């Protein structure tokens, strides 16, 4: 009797481990632990980038829409998954600049026009500097990715951010 009860318990545990579960991202919420320093302070979404070769690349992104969120950005973040970034959304096209104050990781900054087309990319910015990294023309979006990701994945001036309708 004990052996059959133990077998039944082990079978139930194995079944539970194999059954599909809804992850936080499937429920529209950030993955637990994606970037714990940002969870709850920013919106979270997905973004597709069509790179210079026409390939579609999926990213998990934190969204900075207001002045407080844009000021904070990725400050104090010490690590971020390769396919995770932060999208800064501005109300209109303008010259925008970013700095690396209190930012611990090198970043690639992708500047995009209102239609999502990439205007310029600044690669591997230096952490903890006050150097201004500015767009070369008026843009509406700035996407920050881990340093080196833009080059590795072919994201350049022929790329395009595919934005959700709610980002307009």
C-alpha positions as CSV (number, residue, x, y, z in Angstrom):
1,X,0.0,0.0,0.0
2,X,2.8,2.5,0.8
3,X,4.6,1.8,-2.4
4,X,1.5,2.5,-4.5
5,X,0.8,5.7,-2.6
6,X,4.4,6.8,-3.1
7,X,4.1,6.0,-6.8
8,X,0.8,8.0,-7.1
9,X,2.5,11.0,-5.4
10,X,5.5,10.9,-7.7
11,X,3.3,10.5,-10.7
12,X,1.2,13.6,-9.7
13,X,4.3,15.7,-9.2
14,X,5.8,14.6,-12.5
15,X,2.5,15.5,-14.2
16,X,2.3,18.9,-12.6
17,X,5.9,19.6,-13.7
18,X,5.0,18.8,-17.3
19,X,1.7,20.6,-17.6
20,X,1.6,23.9,-19.4
21,X,1.6,27.0,-17.3
22,X,0.9,30.6,-18.1
23,X,4.1,32.7,-17.8
24,X,4.0,36.3,-16.6
25,X,4.8,37.5,-20.2
26,X,1.9,35.5,-21.6
27,X,-0.4,37.3,-19.1
28,X,0.9,40.6,-20.3
29,X,3.2,41.2,-17.3
30,X,7.0,41.1,-17.2
31,X,8.9,37.9,-16.6
32,X,9.6,37.5,-12.9
33,X,13.2,38.5,-12.6
34,X,13.7,39.8,-16.2
35,X,15.1,43.1,-14.7
36,X,13.9,43.2,-11.1
37,X,15.1,46.8,-10.7
38,X,12.6,47.9,-13.4
39,X,9.6,45.7,-12.7
40,X,6.6,47.7,-11.5
41,X,8.2,51.1,-12.3
42,X,7.7,50.8,-16.1
43,X,5.2,49.4,-18.6
44,X,6.3,46.2,-20.3
45,X,5.6,45.1,-23.8
46,X,7.1,43.3,-26.8
47,X,8.7,44.9,-29.8
48,X,9.6,43.6,-33.2
49,X,12.6,45.1,-35.0
50,X,13.1,44.5,-38.7
51,X,16.9,44.6,-39.1
52,X,19.0,45.7,-42.0
53,X,18.7,42.3,-43.6
54,X,14.8,42.2,-43.3
55,X,14.8,39.7,-40.5
56,X,12.2,40.2,-37.8
57,X,13.7,40.2,-34.2
58,X,11.5,40.0,-31.1
59,X,12.4,41.9,-28.0
60,X,10.9,42.3,-24.5
61,X,10.9,46.0,-23.7
62,X,10.3,48.3,-20.7
63,X,8.4,51.4,-21.8
64,X,9.3,54.9,-20.6
65,X,6.5,57.3,-21.5
66,X,6.6,60.1,-19.0
67,X,9.3,62.5,-17.8
68,X,10.1,60.6,-14.6
69,X,10.4,57.3,-16.3
70,X,12.6,58.8,-19.1
71,X,14.9,60.5,-16.5
72,X,15.4,57.2,-14.6
73,X,15.8,55.0,-17.7
74,X,18.2,52.1,-17.2
75,X,20.0,53.7,-14.3
76,X,21.1,51.2,-11.6
77,X,20.5,48.2,-13.8
78,X,23.4,45.8,-13.6
79,X,22.4,43.1,-16.1
80,X,19.8,42.7,-18.8
81,X,18.9,39.7,-21.1
82,X,20.1,40.1,-24.7
83,X,16.6,40.5,-26.1
84,X,15.5,43.0,-23.5
85,X,15.6,46.7,-23.7
86,X,13.9,50.0,-22.9
87,X,11.9,52.1,-25.3
88,X,11.7,55.8,-24.6
89,X,8.5,57.3,-26.2
90,X,8.3,61.1,-26.7
91,X,5.2,63.1,-27.5
92,X,6.6,64.4,-30.8
93,X,9.7,64.3,-33.0
94,X,12.6,66.3,-31.6
95,X,16.3,66.1,-31.1
96,X,16.7,63.8,-28.1
97,X,19.9,63.0,-26.1
98,X,20.7,60.4,-23.5
99,X,23.5,60.1,-20.9
100,X,24.9,57.2,-18.9
101,X,24.8,58.7,-15.4
102,X,24.4,55.8,-12.9
103,X,24.2,53.3,-15.7
104,X,26.3,50.2,-15.1
105,X,26.1,48.5,-18.4
106,X,27.2,49.6,-21.9
107,X,24.3,50.4,-24.1
108,X,23.4,50.7,-27.8
109,X,21.1,53.6,-28.5
110,X,18.8,53.2,-31.5
111,X,17.1,56.5,-32.5
112,X,13.9,56.1,-34.5
113,X,11.6,58.5,-36.3
114,X,7.9,58.7,-35.7
115,X,7.3,56.0,-38.4
116,X,9.7,53.6,-36.6
117,X,12.5,53.9,-39.2
118,X,15.9,54.0,-37.6
119,X,17.7,57.4,-37.9
120,X,20.9,56.5,-36.2
121,X,22.6,54.1,-33.8
122,X,25.2,54.9,-31.2
123,X,27.0,51.7,-30.2
124,X,28.5,50.7,-26.9
125,X,28.1,53.9,-24.9
126,X,30.4,54.2,-21.8
127,X,28.8,53.5,-18.4
128,X,28.8,56.3,-15.7
129,X,29.6,59.1,-18.1
130,X,27.8,62.4,-18.5
131,X,28.5,62.5,-22.3
132,X,25.5,63.5,-24.3
133,X,24.5,60.8,-26.9
134,X,22.2,62.7,-29.2
135,X,20.0,62.0,-32.2
136,X,21.3,63.4,-35.5
137,X,17.8,64.5,-36.5
138,X,14.4,64.9,-34.8
139,X,13.2,61.5,-33.6
140,X,10.2,60.2,-31.5
141,X,11.7,57.0,-30.1
142,X,15.0,55.9,-28.5
143,X,15.5,52.2,-27.9
144,X,18.3,51.2,-25.5
145,X,19.7,47.7,-25.8
146,X,22.7,46.0,-24.3
147,X,26.0,47.2,-25.8
148,X,26.9,45.2,-28.9
149,X,23.5,43.8,-29.6
150,X,22.7,46.2,-32.5
151,X,25.9,45.2,-34.3
152,X,25.4,41.5,-33.5
153,X,21.8,41.4,-34.7
154,X,22.3,43.7,-37.7
155,X,20.3,46.7,-36.4
156,X,21.3,49.8,-38.3
157,X,19.9,52.7,-40.3
158,X,18.0,50.4,-42.7
159,X,16.1,48.9,-39.7
160,X,12.6,49.6,-38.5
161,X,10.9,49.4,-35.1
162,X,7.4,47.8,-35.6
163,X,5.4,49.7,-33.0
164,X,2.1,48.8,-31.5
165,X,-0.9,51.1,-32.4
166,X,-1.0,52.1,-28.7
167,X,2.4,53.7,-29.0
168,X,1.3,56.5,-31.3
